[in-house]
Amino acid sequence: MRLIDESAIKNIAIGASFFGAGGGGNPYYGMLQAVAAVRQYGPVKLLDVSEIDPAAWYSPVAGMGAPAVGLEKFARGDEYQRVFDAVAQYTGHHFAGTFPIEAGGGNSLVPLTLAATMNLPLVDADSMGRAFPELQMSTLALAGVTTTPMAITDVQGNTSIINTVTGKWAERLARAETVEMGGTATVSLYACTGAQLRDHGVTGIVTACELVGSRIRDAHRDPEAALTEILDITHGYELFTGKIIDVERRTEKGFNVGEIKIDGYDDYEGHKLSVMIQNENLIAIRDGQPITMTPDLIEILDAETLEPVTTEVIKYGKRVRVLGTPADAKWRTPAGIACVGPRYFHFDYDYVPLEQLIKEAK
Amino acid sequence: MYRLGIDVGGTNTDAIILDDQQHVVNAVKRHTTADIETGIANAIAGVLADQAIDRSQITKAMLGTTQVTNAIVERKHLGRVGILRLAAPATLSIPPYTAWPQDLVDALGGKYAIVNGGYEYDGQIQTEIDAAEIRGVLADWAGSIDAVAIIGAFAAMRTDQEEAAAAIVHDVYGTDFPVTQSHAIGSLGLIERENASVLNAGLYAVIANTVSGFEAALASAGIANAQLYLTQNDGTLMTAEYARHFPILTIGSGPTNSIRGAAYLSGQKEAIVVDVGGTTTDLGVLKNGFPRESSLAVEVGGVRTNFRMPDIMSIGLGGGSIVREHADGSVSVGPDSVGYQITEKAICFGGDTLTATDVAVRLGMTALGDAARVRAQVTQRVATAALAEIRTMVETAIDKMKTTAGDANVILVGGGAIVVPTQLAGVGRVTKDPQGGVANAIGASIGQVSGEYTRLYPYAEIPRETAMVDAKAHAEAAATASGADPATLAVVEVEEVPLAYHPANANRVKIKVVGELIE
């Protein structure tokens, strides 16, 4: 057990942008909320999965809706407790703690606000180990944990319970309610036992976010050393160093789709990298050959500050370092690949692990 | 008829006189003083000395100043602000001032209330405002604040609640009580807009002092007929009266003035301006004759805001940058600099520090100081290596400011411009002007007047054509209020950004108009 204070929250916010792999949006408002909560209620206890009761129940909370709306109409603060209590009441479970649903954007920080206000522990695990765009994309779902019963609420205090036959239905119904609630809502879903979270969640992700975030915050002192440490922490690989020469973007079926083209310099002089995006960075192709594929992570970082660059703000001329990080083993199974592999996102590639692609490229 | 332009920088206060053909009649540089006003008075006295100019013929006086920025950075002379956020029950989870430096919060008094109010994303009312609740808050604050900042959720969509709350403030505290309404300051992003509005509300006394100090300096120089203007950070002017309501718009006007001055000197409307000073080089982009705005959140005094700021990149290169040869034979330039001590420390001026200026002298790029002395002390190899480094720094910075891969035209200005080569990769034409050293004061005095308006329009309810007409009318009204001749107004910028996943097909529409100063 250790305590998460204001400084740790700032680190987690930056680290979450790293694991967001281009997606997840801006964590700034989530960070402010968590900071305000620990100032009022004190720091949050973070528990390793080895410290939690396997038989007890745990439940995450998350924000849902249009990011632009969340910039004007964000939470009152008691919504997290309300959805958490609503699921507890409906299922009859007592929840012993909470955890983030994903790493990336505000949702990596939202459970911290709940944990601080209710004096509950936060478990060092999530259900993605990165950010993905749809509710059913969860390692817990792969292991049979159901998305619902799910609770949804708004700032006014309206609450409903959603119970659906599939995760996809939960996504559809919750989206519709979110619109009526004013474009943003708070949800709780994927309630599970300590044993399920330990065995089927992506463990250690909060700590990983914090460690990576703290290295990035210090990176101005020695970017090369910071980069080496980040690769150590994440077991990652350096994929490329270069300058962005073209960003092609369009909207397809509500998704931000496109391609980022990068020309190499330094060690990568004369080489080219292109990154295919669909909200997140999904496929990296170096000199015509795929070098990293979803669900493995592709991180694009500012070359000087190592700040993660999200797909919304990337632009011509930016100097970047590109890293690849192996996804959690749970995603690298046939079921995981079917759920979030290249073909699910309509890329004509069979998934090959990052380590193997790197070896083949040498 | 003449114009007098003043630009207050960190090191120098520049003054110029322009005639009615916009030709520079005289230009001077004086040291900036700690109180600012003395430096301004010295510069005015200097630029008028030995000039046979009838003071009564100076009809316009423009000031570009750092006083407002300094007040925030130094936390001095700030007023006490009451923050009235109209958004409850939403947004209670992030109180105002959450990520602010504590000393700045203390300087502003730290008073806030989140009261009922706010709109939804489509302009429907989220919560009605409660006049009695607002009056109660104001009664509590009576005597302990100097200004009110009003911030309503989705004020960029509808402004009625902010206006109604401002009317209540005026009813309770008097019609002259200063109020900042957030919809006039920033766009989407409640926290960033709130931050900028609070800063604006804290600066009323600072701007009042700035204006009265400028008036006093003009009066003591015998200039009695001039209409006063301040430069804004978009490269245009506003009347002193308008500036009293929007002091925050002067922040960042320094680099903007250089960019506008460079545009004037070169006659170009699309270019990258490289302003080389003594310690740093600022790069900005001239787009349709005006500085390109930054698209990112901008920090002011350690506070994140979203009001418009010029897109400026600074690198550690200037005329005084220190050049070093390392053990492995490599040569580095900056980022440290001898700064204003260049006239004592540089080798070409008899000193013993190798600077970027010495490199330019050694390579025959300029005839400054004692060239023989530099030749004796600096090898051709070191000078060539240093110039290569300077070239790389400038080329890289220029490339980062571009939005496409093609060649860009570059305008070199500033006192340190002699250290930059005029042949650069990725650059079409490089323009230099002998008067580039006072480009900022020129930029301050040639300004036009702008007005802009930004709002979210749900196209599902307000058709696009209606929205455009509405936004343009508001922008024109703003330009007229800041001193433009309505007959000369023209649209220079239309921005239309659809909001991702927005259920009512809302678009952020921004229209900017520019016109000439009214006579």
Boltz contact constraints between the chains, C-beta under 6 A:
constraints:
  - contact:
      token1: [A, 32]
      token2: [B, 94]
      max_distance: 6.0
  - contact:
      token1: [A, 32]
      token2: [B, 98]
      max_distance: 6.0
  - contact:
      token1: [A, 32]
      token2: [B, 99]
      max_distance: 6.0
  - contact:
      token1: [A, 33]
      token2: [B, 93]
      max_distance: 6.0
  - contact:
      token1: [A, 33]
      token2: [B, 94]
      max_distance: 6.0
  - contact:
      token1: [A, 36]
      token2: [B, 94]
      max_distance: 6.0
  - contact:
      token1: [A, 36]
      token2: [B, 95]
      max_distance: 6.0
  - contact:
      token1: [A, 36]
      token2: [B, 98]
      max_distance: 6.0
  - contact:
      token1: [A, 66]
      token2: [B, 501]
      max_distance: 6.0
  - contact:
      token1: [A, 66]
      token2: [B, 502]
      max_distance: 6.0
  - contact:
      token1: [A, 68]
      token2: [B, 499]
      max_distance: 6.0
  - contact:
      token1: [A, 69]
      token2: [B, 121]
      max_distance: 6.0
  - contact:
      token1: [A, 71]
      token2: [B, 188]
      max_distance: 6.0
  - contact:
      token1: [A, 71]
      token2: [B, 189]
      max_distance: 6.0
  - contact:
      token1: [A, 72]
      token2: [B, 153]
      max_distance: 6.0
  - contact:
      token1: [A, 72]
      token2: [B, 154]
      max_distance: 6.0
  - contact:
      token1: [A, 72]
      token2: [B, 190]
      max_distance: 6.0
  - contact:
      token1: [A, 73]
      token2: [B, 90]
      max_distance: 6.0
  - contact:
      token1: [A, 73]
      token2: [B, 153]
      max_distance: 6.0
  - contact:
      token1: [A, 74]
      token2: [B, 91]
      max_distance: 6.0
  - contact:
      token1: [A, 75]
      token2: [B, 93]
      max_distance: 6.0
  - contact:
      token1: [A, 76]
      token2: [B, 89]
      max_distance: 6.0
  - contact:
      token1: [A, 76]
      token2: [B, 90]
      max_distance: 6.0
  - contact:
      token1: [A, 76]
      token2: [B, 92]
      max_distance: 6.0
  - contact:
      token1: [A, 77]
      token2: [B, 92]
      max_distance: 6.0
  - contact:
      token1: [A, 77]
      token2: [B, 93]
      max_distance: 6.0
  - contact:
      token1: [A, 155]
      token2: [B, 89]
      max_distance: 6.0
  - contact:
      token1: [A, 155]
      token2: [B, 90]
      max_distance: 6.0
  - contact:
      token1: [A, 179]
      token2: [B, 503]
      max_distance: 6.0
  - contact:
      token1: [A, 182]
      token2: [B, 120]
      max_distance: 6.0
  - contact:
      token1: [A, 183]
      token2: [B, 121]
      max_distance: 6.0
  - contact:
      token1: [A, 245]
      token2: [B, 405]
      max_distance: 6.0
  - contact:
      token1: [A, 316]
      token2: [B, 403]
      max_distance: 6.0
  - contact:
      token1: [A, 317]
      token2: [B, 399]
      max_distance: 6.0
  - contact:
      token1: [A, 317]
      token2: [B, 400]
      max_distance: 6.0
  - contact:
      token1: [A, 317]
      token2: [B, 402]
      max_distance: 6.0
